[in-house]
Amino acid sequence: RYWQRLRGSNVVHIRHAIALLRTLLKYLQAYAQTTNHEDVLVRGVNQFLHEARADHINVFKIDRYLRESKIGRKLNMFADRSANASCDGSKRTCTGNQAAQTDSSLSSSVAPATAVAALEAFIGCIGSPDRTGARIVVRRRQQQSPGNVEKYAEITYVLMDPSEAFGELRRQARAVVLAGGTMTPATDIVEQLLPRFGRLSRLECNARELYKLDPKNVQLFAWPHVVAPSHICAMVVEAGPTNVPLRFALRDQQQQDQTCFRECGWALASLCNVIPGGVVVFFPSHSLLSRMLQEWRSCGVAERISKRKKLIAESPSGNDGSSQNVLAEYMKCVRKPGSLGAVLLSVVGGRLSEGINFSDDLGRAVVMIGLPFPSLASPELNERLLYYESIGSRQHQEQQNKANDSSLVASNAAASKSYSMGPRARQLYESLCMRAVNQSIGRAIRHRGDYAAIVFLDMRYAESRISSKLPSWITGSHGDRSIKCLKFGPALAQIASFFKQDFGAL
C-alpha cells in the first residue's frame, strides 16, 4: 500500500531486510532437508552468518533502521486488521508461541505483527557489533502428520555474556537493585553480570567506574519469610521405612532399582497418613515420574495412598488444557467436604511448579523426590557451562577475547560432547538445579498464616554443597545453614507432631 510512497533510503533498507530474510530461509530449508549435517549445530554469530551466506549483508544497519523507523509498530495495525479478517468465520486463533520458531514452511497461522516483532528481536541480537559470547543453535526438527512428515529447522540465539548490557547500566547509576522472590543461590548471577575476568575489565573505564563494576562491592540480602520459622517443618529423609537409602541420581544404578522406587513409595504413603489436606510431590523429570508411578501401581503402593488421599498425576504432554484439568481435579478433591485431601504428582519446571499458589490445604506439604539437574544433552547448557568456567580463568582470557571466532566456537562445540565440568561450571550447574527446587518448594507458603512441611526424599540434599543453596527460611539465617537429616521413623514422628500438636490439624 505504501511502497510507492517510500523514500529511496527506506526502500533500500527494506530490500536489505527482505534479502536477509530470504537468505536465512534458504539456509534453514536446506539444513532441514540435508542429512550431511548433525541434528544440532552450535555456531558463533559471525560463523553462522558466513555459513548462511549472509555475511555480505550489513545486519547492523538493518537493525538500526528497524529501531529508528519503528516500522514494526506501524505494521501492527495492518497486520491485526488482516489477521482479524482471515480469522473471521473460522475462529482461528494465532498464538505468539508459533512465532518463536522459524519454520521453513512459513505457516500462515503466525500473526504477521508477532512475526515482525520476533524478526526485529533476532536481528537486534545478531546485529550488535559489540556483543560477545553469543551462540547460534540450529536444530533440525520434524513434525508428524497423517500420511506426511514435515521437516523444518529452527534457530535459537543464546547470550553467554550479559555483563555487557548490565555493565552500561551499572556505570551510569549510583546503585542498582535486583529484587526477586527466588534468586537463591545468587553467586553465579553476580559473577555473570559482573565477571571478575570478563569483558568489563577491558572496557575503557576510569577508576571510579571500575570500582563500581567490581563484584566484591555487591551486597546480597535475604529477608525472612512472611511466616514464622515455627510454621515450617523442613527436613531431609535419607532412607525409607526399611532403611533403604534414598538417592535418585541420573547416573546412579539405584534409579533403575525397583527396591528404591518401592521404598520411596512406602515412605510417601506413610507421610500421607500424618499430613492433612493436599500433598504436592515434585519429580525431576516426567520419565522418573512415569516409571516410579508404574512401579507403585504394580506393588500396591498407589492403592495404599489412594485409600487415604486420591492420587493425581501430571500429564507428560504438559499442554495447557491437560494441566488445567489436573489442577482443577486436585483442587476439587482437596476442598471436598469431608475429604482427607489428595496427592498431586508434578514435575519441577513444569506447568504446575511455577506461578501456582498451593496455599492452605492445597499444599500442606511439598515432597521433593530427587534433584532436578538440567539435561547435559542440551547444547545451550553445555555452551553456558563452558563459557562460565572460562571467564573465571585468566588462562582463557585471550580465548574469550576471540569468542566469536569460528575456530574457537567449533572447538567448544566439539568439546561439549565429552565435557567434564570444572569447579565453576559445577557451581553454575548446581545453582540452576537449586533455583528450580527453591521455586517449587515456595509454592506451599503463600501468606502469613500459612504452614507446611517441606520433605526432601533424597540423601544428597543433606550435603553441604546442596543444602547451602537452599533459602534461609528453610535452613535458618545463622550457623552453617544446614538442614535436619533424619531416618524415616524420627522424621515421620516429627512431622506428625508438627501438624497435630502445633496446629491441631489431625
TAWOKA-V899273 format. One record per backbone hydrogen bond with DSSP energy under -0.5 kcal/mol. CO is the residue of the C=O (numbers start at 0). NH is the residue of the N-H. E is the energy in kcal/mol with one decimal. If there is no record, write none. Layout:
<<CO,NH,E> <CO,NH,E>>
//
This chain:
<<1,4,-1.3> <1,5,-0.8> <2,5,-0.8> <6,10,-2.2> <7,11,-2.1> <8,12,-2.2> <9,13,-2.5> <10,14,-2.4> <11,15,-2.0> <12,16,-2.3> <13,17,-2.5> <14,18,-2.3> <15,19,-2.3> <16,20,-2.2> <17,21,-2.6> <18,22,-2.1> <19,23,-2.5> <20,24,-2.6> <21,25,-2.3> <22,26,-2.1> <23,27,-2.5> <24,28,-2.6> <25,29,-2.2> <26,30,-2.5> <27,31,-2.3> <28,32,-1.3> <29,33,-1.9> <38,139,-2.5> <40,137,-2.7> <42,135,-3.7> <43,47,-2.7> <44,48,-2.5> <45,49,-2.0> <46,50,-2.7> <47,51,-2.3> <48,53,-3.3> <48,54,-0.8> <49,52,-1.1> <53,56,-1.4> <56,58,-1.5> <57,61,-1.5> <58,62,-2.6> <59,63,-2.5> <60,64,-2.2> <61,65,-2.4> <62,66,-2.1> <63,67,-2.6> <64,68,-2.6> <65,69,-1.0> <65,70,-0.5> <69,73,-1.7> <70,74,-1.5> <71,75,-0.8> <72,75,-0.7> <72,76,-0.6> <73,77,-0.5> <74,78,-2.8> <75,79,-3.1> <76,80,-2.0> <77,81,-2.4> <78,82,-2.8> <79,83,-2.6> <80,84,-1.8> <81,85,-2.1> <82,86,-2.1> <83,87,-1.3> <86,90,-1.9> <86,91,-0.7> <92,94,-0.6> <94,97,-0.7> <95,98,-1.3> <96,99,-1.3> <97,100,-0.6> <100,102,-0.9> <102,105,-1.7> <106,109,-1.3> <110,114,-2.3> <111,115,-2.5> <112,116,-2.0> <113,117,-2.4> <114,118,-2.4> <115,119,-2.7> <116,120,-2.2> <117,121,-2.2> <118,122,-2.8> <119,123,-2.2> <120,124,-1.4> <121,125,-2.2> <122,126,-1.6> <124,127,-0.6> <126,128,-0.6> <127,130,-0.7> <131,160,-0.6> <132,159,-1.7> <134,136,-0.5> <134,157,-2.9> <135,42,-2.7> <135,137,-0.5> <136,155,-2.4> <137,40,-2.6> <138,140,-0.5> <138,153,-2.0> <140,151,-2.2> <142,149,-2.6> <144,147,-2.7> <147,144,-2.6> <147,149,-0.5> <148,150,-0.6> <149,142,-3.0> <151,140,-3.5> <153,138,-2.6> <155,136,-2.8> <155,157,-0.5> <157,134,-2.5> <157,159,-0.6> <159,161,-0.6> <160,163,-0.8> <161,165,-2.0> <162,166,-2.9> <163,167,-1.4> <164,168,-1.2> <165,169,-2.6> <166,170,-2.4> <167,171,-1.3> <168,172,-1.2> <175,177,-0.5> <176,178,-0.6> <185,189,-2.1> <186,190,-2.1> <187,191,-1.9> <188,192,-2.1> <189,193,-2.7> <191,162,-0.5> <194,197,-0.6> <197,200,-1.0> <198,201,-1.8> <199,202,-1.2> <202,204,-1.9> <205,209,-2.5> <206,210,-2.0> <207,211,-1.7> <208,212,-1.3> <210,213,-1.1> <213,216,-1.9> <214,217,-1.6> <227,230,-2.2> <228,231,-1.6> <230,451,-2.0> <231,233,-0.6> <232,453,-2.7> <234,455,-2.3> <235,237,-0.7> <235,485,-2.7> <237,245,-2.4> <239,242,-1.9> <242,244,-0.5> <243,239,-2.2> <244,246,-0.7> <245,458,-3.0> <248,251,-1.0> <251,254,-1.5> <252,255,-1.5> <253,256,-1.1> <255,257,-0.5> <256,260,-1.5> <257,261,-2.7> <258,262,-2.4> <259,263,-2.1> <260,264,-2.0> <261,265,-2.8> <262,266,-2.0> <263,267,-2.2> <264,268,-2.5> <265,269,-2.1> <266,270,-2.2> <267,271,-2.1> <268,272,-0.7> <269,272,-0.7> <269,273,-0.6> <270,273,-1.3> <270,274,-1.1> <273,275,-0.5> <277,363,-1.8> <277,364,-0.9> <278,280,-0.6> <278,343,-2.7> <279,366,-2.6> <280,345,-3.3> <281,368,-2.7> <282,347,-2.8> <284,288,-1.9> <285,289,-2.7> <286,290,-2.3> <287,291,-2.6> <288,292,-2.5> <289,293,-2.1> <290,294,-1.8> <291,295,-2.5> <292,296,-2.1> <293,297,-1.6> <294,298,-1.8> <295,299,-0.8> <295,300,-1.1> <295,301,-1.6> <299,303,-1.8> <300,304,-2.5> <301,305,-2.3> <302,306,-1.1> <303,307,-0.6> <304,307,-1.2> <304,308,-3.3> <309,311,-0.6> <309,342,-3.2> <311,344,-3.1> <314,317,-0.7> <318,322,-2.3> <319,323,-2.3> <320,324,-2.0> <321,325,-2.4> <322,326,-2.5> <323,327,-2.4> <324,328,-2.3> <325,329,-2.3> <326,330,-2.6> <327,331,-2.1> <328,332,-2.1> <329,333,-2.2> <330,334,-2.3> <331,335,-0.7> <335,338,-2.3> <340,309,-1.2> <341,278,-2.4> <342,311,-3.0> <342,344,-0.6> <343,280,-3.2> <343,345,-0.6> <344,313,-2.6> <345,282,-2.0> <346,349,-2.3> <349,352,-1.3> <355,357,-0.7> <356,358,-1.0> <358,361,-2.0> <359,362,-1.7> <360,277,-3.5> <360,363,-0.6> <363,452,-2.2> <364,279,-2.5> <365,367,-0.5> <365,454,-2.7> <366,281,-3.0> <366,368,-0.6> <367,369,-0.6> <367,456,-2.9> <368,283,-0.6> <370,372,-2.0> <374,377,-1.3> <376,378,-0.5> <377,381,-2.1> <378,382,-2.2> <379,383,-2.0> <380,384,-2.6> <381,385,-2.4> <382,386,-2.4> <383,387,-2.7> <384,388,-2.2> <385,389,-1.8> <386,390,-2.0> <388,391,-0.7> <389,392,-1.7> <390,196,-0.7> <392,395,-1.1> <393,396,-1.5> <395,399,-2.3> <396,400,-1.5> <397,401,-0.5> <398,401,-1.2> <399,402,-1.6> <401,404,-2.4> <404,408,-2.0> <405,409,-2.5> <406,410,-2.0> <407,411,-2.6> <408,412,-2.7> <409,413,-2.1> <410,414,-2.5> <411,415,-1.8> <412,416,-0.5> <413,416,-1.0> <413,417,-0.5> <414,417,-0.9> <415,418,-1.1> <418,420,-0.5> <421,425,-2.4> <422,426,-1.8> <423,427,-2.2> <424,428,-2.7> <425,429,-2.6> <426,430,-2.2> <427,431,-2.5> <428,432,-1.5> <429,433,-2.7> <430,434,-2.3> <431,435,-1.3> <432,436,-1.8> <433,437,-2.9> <434,438,-1.9> <435,439,-1.6> <436,440,-2.6> <437,441,-1.1> <439,442,-1.6> <440,443,-1.0> <442,357,-1.8> <443,445,-0.7> <446,449,-1.6> <451,232,-1.7> <452,365,-2.5> <452,454,-0.5> <453,234,-2.1> <454,367,-2.8> <454,456,-0.7> <455,236,-2.6> <455,457,-1.3> <456,369,-0.6> <457,460,-1.7> <458,461,-1.5> <459,462,-1.4> <462,465,-1.3> <462,466,-3.2> <463,467,-2.1> <465,468,-1.6> <466,469,-1.5> <470,473,-1.8> <470,474,-1.7> <471,475,-2.9> <477,480,-1.0> <483,235,-3.2> <485,237,-1.6> <486,490,-1.9> <487,491,-2.7> <488,492,-2.1> <489,493,-2.2> <490,494,-2.2> <491,495,-2.3> <492,496,-2.2> <493,497,-2.0> <494,498,-1.9> <495,499,-2.5> <496,500,-1.6> <496,501,-1.5> <497,502,-0.5> <498,504,-3.3> <499,503,-0.7>>
//
